[in-house]
Amino acid sequence: QVQLVESGGGLVQPGGSLKLSCAASGFTFDVHRMSWYRQAPGKGRDMVAAISADGGSFDYVDSVKGRFTISRDNAKNMLYLQMNNLKPEDTARYYCYLGSRNTWGQGTEVTVSS
C-alpha cells in the first residue's frame, strides 16, 4: 500500500536550518507530483512547496520563498525539504503529500524557538 514516512523534524533556534525527508513506498514515485504541507497549532493545513514528477518545476508559498528548497531523489523514492533561516512562524507539523492518491504521511514536528 502507499506509504509516506517523514523524518528530520526537531527543535531549532530562529535562523537555524533543518532538512526534512519523506520516504515513499507502494507506488511509482517518479511519475507523481509531490508536496509538503504544514499545520500550525490551531490552524489549517497549508501547502508549503510542491515539485513535479521529474523534479524540474517547483511551487512555493510566498512566505518560504528564498528560504526553503524542495527536492526529490527518484532513484531512492525520497522527497526532501531543506529549510533555512527558520522563523518562529515556521513552527508546525510538516506533512508529505501525494495528491494523486490523496495520501498523507504521519508528519514530523518542527519547532522554531529560542
Buried (B, 14 or more C-beta within 10 A) or exposed (E): EEEBEBEBBEEBEEEBEBEBBBBBEEBEBBEBBBBBBBBBEEEEBEBBBBBEBEBEEBBBBEEBEEBBBBBBEBEEBBBBBBBBEBBEEBBBBBBBBBEEEEBBBEBBEBBBEE
